[in-house]
């Protein structure tokens, strides 16, 4: 595995200047900003991530005001009480995406939000305080306890809310394979731990958040 200097120099050469590179990199929210997000907004973003999976994001986003309406502004205490019959009636609402499995995930994830509130005070507290040098542990918590948050959904959700994380996109996986860190997509705990260790090293060398290092790796592939 090469050190961070190679990655930085490659990206500088590609984009021509430090300013051009920085303009393309994602930013993270501070712990205080993550804590300030309400549980209803976290539930909305969890649901949005679930519905975006496999669909064009712009299509889902355009319908989201209707989702906010039918799910009571994503108030978890109200959503958790939605019955199976209520969700089946939503299948007749043409304003939203009518996917019963995904609709059923919303009350289940409302229960997740309420459970995390009971345990940590709020979802924001959990996310803000989780150490980024073990971000894969937060992925596993969300995948295990949430509904339809497996695979890349948990890291993509964290990227949406502004929590620092790496994401194993196809380009990132290709770059990690080229560095000899993994030989396939990191779906096993062993491979995820190997990737986390590499990102932790690059973070220690550069001071950059994991999301920026992840994006920089992606920029080294197929260009």
LOLO-372935 format. One line per 3 residues: number of its first residue (from 1); their letters; for each residue z, y, x of N, C-alpha, C. Coordinates in steps of 0.2 Angstrom, whole numbers, plus 5000, padded with zeros to 4 digits. Layout:
! residues N
NUM = A = Z Y X Z Y X Z Y X; ...;
***
This chain:
! residues 223
1 = XXX = 5000 4994 5004 5000 5000 5000 5000 5006 5004; 4995 5011 5003 4995 5017 5007 5000 5022 5004; 5002 5027 5008 5007 5031 5006 5004 5037 5002;
4 = XXX = 5008 5042 5000 5006 5047 4995 5000 5051 4998; 5000 5052 5005 4996 5057 5008 4989 5055 5007; 4987 5049 5007 4980 5046 5005 4978 5048 4998;
7 = XXX = 4983 5047 4993 4981 5049 4986 4980 5056 4985; 4984 5060 4988 4984 5068 4988 4977 5070 4991; 4976 5068 4997 4970 5070 5000 4963 5068 4996;
10 = XXX = 4963 5062 4994 4958 5060 4990 4957 5064 4984; 4962 5066 4980 4961 5070 4974 4959 5077 4976; 4962 5080 4982 4960 5086 4984 4952 5087 4986;
13 = XXX = 4950 5081 4989 4943 5081 4991 4939 5081 4984; 4941 5077 4979 4937 5076 4973 4937 5083 4969; 4942 5086 4969 4942 5092 4965 4941 5099 4968;
16 = XXX = 4942 5099 4975 4940 5104 4979 4946 5109 4981; 4951 5109 4977 4957 5114 4978 4963 5111 4975; 4968 5113 4978 4975 5111 4975 4975 5114 4968;
19 = XXX = 4973 5120 4967 4973 5123 4960 4969 5119 4955; 4963 5117 4957 4959 5113 4952 4962 5106 4950; 4966 5103 4955 4969 5097 4954 4975 5098 4949;
22 = XXX = 4979 5103 4951 4985 5104 4947 4983 5105 4940; 4978 5109 4938 4976 5110 4932 4974 5104 4927; 4973 5099 4931 4971 5093 4927 4977 5088 4926;
25 = XXX = 4983 5089 4929 4988 5085 4929 4993 5086 4923; 4996 5081 4920 5000 5082 4914 5007 5085 4916; 5010 5088 4912 5017 5090 4913 5022 5086 4909;
28 = XXX = 5028 5087 4911 5034 5083 4908 5039 5088 4905; 5042 5086 4899 5047 5090 4896 5054 5089 4900; 5058 5094 4900 5064 5094 4903 5069 5089 4899;
31 = XXX = 5075 5087 4902 5080 5083 4898 5082 5088 4892; 5083 5094 4893 5085 5098 4888 5080 5099 4882; 5074 5099 4884 5068 5100 4879 5068 5093 4875;
34 = XXX = 5068 5087 4878 5068 5081 4875 5074 5080 4870; 5080 5082 4872 5086 5082 4868 5085 5086 4862; 5081 5092 4862 5081 5097 4857 5076 5094 4851;
37 = XXX = 5072 5089 4853 5067 5087 4848 5071 5083 4842; 5070 5084 4836 5074 5081 4831 5072 5074 4830; 5076 5070 4827 5075 5063 4826 5069 5062 4821;
40 = XXX = 5068 5066 4816 5062 5066 4812 5056 5067 4816; 5056 5071 4821 5050 5072 4825 5048 5066 4829; 5054 5063 4832 5053 5057 4835 5050 5051 4831;
43 = XXX = 5052 5051 4825 5050 5046 4820 5042 5047 4819; 5041 5053 4818 5034 5055 4816 5029 5053 4822; 5032 5055 4828 5027 5053 4834 5027 5046 4835;
46 = XXX = 5032 5042 4834 5032 5035 4834 5027 5032 4829; 5027 5035 4823 5022 5032 4818 5015 5034 4820; 5014 5040 4823 5008 5043 4825 5005 5038 4830;
49 = XXX = 5009 5036 4835 5007 5032 4840 5004 5025 4837; 5008 5022 4833 5006 5016 4830 5000 5017 4826; 4999 5022 4822 4992 5023 4819 4987 5024 4823;
52 = XXX = 4988 5028 4829 4982 5029 4833 4980 5023 4837; 4984 5018 4837 4982 5012 4841 4976 5009 4838; 4970 5008 4842 4964 5005 4840 4960 5010 4836;
55 = XXX = 4962 5016 4834 4958 5021 4830 4956 5027 4834; 4951 5031 4832 4950 5037 4835 4955 5042 4833; 4958 5045 4839 4964 5049 4838 4963 5055 4833;
58 = XXX = 4957 5058 4834 4955 5064 4829 4955 5062 4822; 4953 5056 4820 4953 5054 4813 4960 5053 4811; 4965 5050 4815 4972 5049 4813 4975 5056 4812;
61 = XXX = 4974 5060 4817 4977 5067 4818 4975 5071 4812; 4969 5071 4809 4967 5075 4804 4970 5073 4797; 4973 5067 4797 4976 5064 4791 4984 5065 4791;
64 = XXX = 4986 5067 4797 4993 5067 4798 4997 5072 4793; 4995 5077 4791 4998 5081 4786 5000 5077 4780; 4995 5073 4778 4997 5069 4772 5002 5063 4773;
67 = XXX = 5002 5061 4779 5007 5056 4781 5014 5059 4781; 5014 5066 4784 5021 5069 4783 5023 5070 4776; 5018 5071 4772 5020 5072 4765 5023 5065 4762;
70 = XXX = 5019 5060 4763 5021 5053 4759 5027 5050 4762; 5028 5052 4769 5034 5049 4772 5040 5054 4772; 5040 5059 4768 5046 5063 4767 5048 5067 4773;
73 = XXX = 5042 5069 4777 5044 5073 4783 5047 5069 4788; 5046 5062 4788 5049 5057 4792 5056 5058 4793; 5059 5060 4788 5067 5060 4788 5069 5052 4788;
76 = XXX = 5072 5050 4794 5073 5043 4794 5078 5040 4789; 5082 5044 4786 5087 5042 4781 5083 5041 4775; 5078 5044 4773 5074 5043 4767 5069 5038 4768;
79 = XXX = 5066 5038 4774 5060 5033 4775 5063 5026 4776; 5069 5025 4778 5072 5018 4779 5073 5015 4772; 5073 5019 4767 5075 5016 4760 5068 5015 4756;
82 = XXX = 5062 5016 4759 5056 5015 4756 5055 5007 4755; 5054 5005 4749 5053 4998 4747 5046 4995 4749; 5046 4989 4749 5039 4986 4750 5034 4988 4744;
85 = XXX = 5037 4988 4738 5032 4991 4733 5030 4998 4734; 5034 5002 4736 5032 5009 4738 5027 5009 4743; 5028 5005 4748 5022 5005 4753 5016 5002 4751;
88 = XXX = 5016 4997 4746 5010 4994 4743 5007 4999 4739; 5010 5004 4736 5007 5009 4732 5004 5014 4736; 5006 5015 4742 5003 5020 4747 4996 5017 4749;
91 = XXX = 4995 5011 4748 4988 5008 4749 4983 5011 4745; 4985 5014 4739 4980 5017 4735 4979 5024 4736; 4982 5027 4741 4982 5034 4743 4976 5035 4748;
94 = XXX = 4971 5038 4746 4965 5039 4750 4966 5044 4756; 4971 5048 4755 4973 5054 4760 4975 5051 4767; 4978 5045 4767 4981 5042 4773 4976 5036 4775;
97 = XXX = 4978 5033 4781 4975 5027 4783 4979 5021 4780; 4975 5017 4776 4978 5012 4772 4978 5005 4776; 4983 5005 4780 4984 4999 4784 4991 4996 4783;
100 = XXX = 4991 4991 4779 4998 4989 4777 5003 4987 4782; 5000 4984 4787 5005 4982 4793 5008 4988 4796; 5003 4993 4797 5006 4999 4800 5010 5003 4796;
103 = XXX = 5009 5003 4789 5013 5007 4785 5020 5003 4785; 5020 4997 4785 5027 4993 4785 5031 4995 4791; 5027 4997 4797 5031 4998 4803 5035 5004 4802;
106 = XXX = 5033 5009 4798 5037 5015 4798 5044 5015 4796; 5046 5011 4790 5053 5011 4789 5057 5006 4794; 5053 5002 4797 5057 4998 4802 5058 5002 4808;
109 = XXX = 5054 5007 4810 5055 5011 4815 5060 5017 4813; 5060 5018 4807 5066 5023 4804 5073 5020 4806; 5073 5013 4805 5079 5010 4806 5081 5010 4814;
112 = XXX = 5076 5009 4818 5077 5010 4825 5080 5017 4827; 5077 5022 4824 5079 5029 4825 5086 5029 4823; 5088 5027 4817 5095 5027 4815 5100 5023 4819;
115 = XXX = 5098 5018 4822 5102 5014 4826 5103 5017 4833; 5097 5020 4835 5098 5024 4842 5102 5030 4841; 5102 5033 4835 5106 5039 4834 5114 5037 4834;
118 = XXX = 5115 5031 4831 5122 5029 4831 5124 5027 4838; 5120 5024 4842 5122 5022 4848 5122 5028 4854; 5118 5032 4853 5117 5037 4858 5118 5045 4856;
121 = XXX = 5118 5046 4849 5119 5052 4847 5112 5055 4844; 5107 5053 4847 5100 5055 4845 5095 5051 4849; 5089 5050 4846 5084 5047 4850 5083 5051 4857;
124 = XXX = 5083 5058 4856 5082 5062 4861 5087 5061 4867; 5093 5060 4865 5098 5059 4871 5096 5052 4875; 5094 5047 4871 5092 5041 4875 5086 5042 4879;
127 = XXX = 5081 5046 4877 5075 5047 4881 5076 5051 4886; 5080 5057 4885 5081 5062 4890 5085 5059 4896; 5090 5054 4895 5095 5052 4900 5092 5045 4903;
130 = XXX = 5087 5042 4901 5084 5036 4904 5081 5038 4911; 5083 5034 4916 5081 5036 4923 5074 5034 4923; 5070 5038 4926 5062 5037 4927 5061 5031 4932;
133 = XXX = 5066 5030 4937 5065 5025 4941 5065 5018 4938; 5067 5018 4932 5067 5011 4928 5064 5013 4921; 5058 5016 4921 5055 5018 4915 5053 5012 4911;
136 = XXX = 5051 5006 4915 5049 5000 4912 5055 4997 4907; 5061 4999 4909 5066 4997 4905 5066 5000 4898; 5064 5006 4898 5064 5010 4891 5058 5007 4887;
139 = XXX = 5053 5005 4891 5047 5002 4887 5049 4996 4884; 5053 4992 4887 5055 4985 4885 5060 4986 4879; 5065 4991 4879 5069 4993 4874 5065 4994 4867;
142 = XXX = 5060 4999 4868 5057 5001 4862 5052 4995 4859; 5049 4991 4864 5045 4986 4862 5049 4981 4858; 5055 4979 4861 5060 4974 4858 5063 4976 4851;
145 = XXX = 5065 4982 4851 5069 4984 4845 5064 4988 4840; 5059 4991 4842 5054 4994 4837 5049 4989 4834; 5045 4992 4830 5039 4989 4827 5033 4991 4829;
148 = XXX = 5029 4987 4832 5022 4988 4834 5022 4993 4840; 5027 4992 4845 5028 4996 4851 5027 4992 4857; 5024 4987 4857 5022 4983 4863 5016 4985 4866;
151 = XXX = 5015 4981 4872 5009 4983 4876 5009 4990 4879; 5004 4994 4878 5004 5001 4880 5007 5006 4875; 5009 5004 4870 5011 5009 4865 5017 5012 4867;
154 = XXX = 5022 5009 4870 5028 5012 4872 5027 5017 4877; 5024 5016 4883 5022 5021 4888 5018 5027 4885; 5013 5025 4881 5009 5030 4878 5013 5035 4873;
157 = XXX = 5018 5032 4870 5022 5036 4865 5027 5041 4870; 5029 5038 4875 5033 5042 4880 5029 5048 4883; 5023 5046 4884 5018 5052 4887 5017 5057 4881;
160 = XXX = 5017 5055 4875 5016 5060 4870 5022 5064 4869; 5028 5062 4870 5034 5066 4868 5036 5070 4874; 5033 5068 4880 5034 5072 4886 5039 5069 4891;
163 = XXX = 5041 5063 4890 5045 5059 4895 5041 5057 4900; 5043 5057 4906 5039 5055 4912 5038 5048 4912; 5032 5045 4913 5031 5038 4913 5024 5037 4917;
166 = XXX = 5023 5031 4920 5016 5029 4921 5014 5025 4916; 5007 5025 4915 5004 5021 4910 4998 5017 4913; 4998 5010 4912 4994 5005 4915 4987 5005 4911;
169 = XXX = 4984 5011 4912 4977 5011 4909 4972 5007 4914; 4966 5006 4911 4961 5002 4915 4960 5005 4922; 4960 5011 4923 4958 5014 4929 4964 5014 4934;
172 = XXX = 4970 5015 4931 4977 5014 4935 4977 5007 4937; 4976 5002 4933 4976 4995 4935 4972 4994 4941; 4965 4996 4940 4960 4995 4945 4963 4998 4952;
175 = XXX = 4966 5004 4952 4968 5008 4958 4974 5004 4961; 4978 5001 4957 4984 4997 4959 4982 4991 4962; 4977 4988 4959 4974 4982 4962 4971 4983 4969;
178 = XXX = 4967 4989 4969 4964 4991 4976 4969 4992 4981; 4975 4994 4979 4981 4995 4984 4985 4988 4986; 4983 4983 4982 4986 4977 4984 4993 4976 4981;
181 = XXX = 4994 4980 4976 5001 4980 4972 5001 4975 4967; 4996 4974 4963 4995 4969 4958 4988 4966 4959; 4987 4960 4955 4981 4957 4955 4978 4956 4948;
184 = XXX = 4982 4959 4943 4980 4959 4936 4984 4964 4933; 4982 4965 4926 4986 4970 4922 4993 4968 4922; 4998 4973 4923 5005 4972 4924 5008 4970 4917;
187 = XXX = 5007 4964 4914 5010 4963 4908 5017 4959 4909; 5018 4956 4915 5024 4952 4916 5029 4957 4919; 5035 4955 4918 5041 4959 4921 5040 4960 4928;
190 = XXX = 5038 4954 4931 5038 4954 4939 5032 4959 4941; 5027 4959 4938 5021 4964 4940 5023 4971 4938; 5026 4972 4932 5029 4979 4931 5034 4981 4936;
193 = XXX = 5038 4977 4938 5043 4979 4943 5040 4981 4949; 5035 4977 4951 5031 4979 4957 5028 4986 4957; 5025 4987 4951 5022 4994 4950 5027 4999 4950;
196 = XXX = 5032 4998 4947 5038 5003 4946 5040 5005 4953; 5041 5000 4958 5043 5001 4965 5038 5005 4968; 5032 5004 4967 5027 5008 4971 5027 5015 4968;
199 = XXX = 5027 5016 4962 5028 5023 4959 5034 5026 4962; 5040 5023 4962 5046 5026 4965 5045 5028 4972; 5041 5024 4976 5040 5026 4983 5036 5032 4983;
202 = XXX = 5031 5033 4979 5026 5038 4979 5030 5045 4977; 5034 5044 4972 5038 5049 4969 5043 5052 4974; 5046 5047 4978 5051 5049 4983 5047 5053 4989;
205 = XXX = 5041 5051 4990 5037 5054 4996 5034 5061 4993; 5033 5062 4987 5029 5068 4985 5033 5073 4980; 5038 5070 4977 5042 5074 4972 5038 5075 4966;
208 = XXX = 5033 5072 4965 5029 5073 4959 5031 5068 4953; 5031 5070 4947 5033 5065 4942 5028 5059 4941; 5030 5054 4939 5026 5048 4938 5020 5049 4934;
211 = XXX = 5020 5053 4929 5014 5054 4925 5008 5057 4929; 5010 5062 4934 5005 5065 4938 5002 5060 4943; 5007 5056 4946 5005 5051 4951 5000 5046 4947;
214 = XXX = 5002 5044 4941 4998 5039 4937 4991 5042 4936; 4990 5048 4934 4984 5052 4933 4980 5052 4940; 4983 5054 4945 4980 5054 4952 4977 5048 4954;
217 = XXX = 4980 5042 4952 4978 5036 4954 4971 5034 4950; 4972 5036 4943 4966 5035 4939 4960 5039 4942; 4961 5045 4945 4955 5049 4947 4952 5045 4953;
220 = XXX = 4955 5040 4956 4952 5037 4962 4947 5032 4960; 4946 5030 4954 4942 5024 4952 4936 5026 4948; 4931 5023 4950 4924 5024 4947 4921 5031 4947;
223 = X = 4922 5034 4952 4919 5041 4953 4915 5042 4959;
***
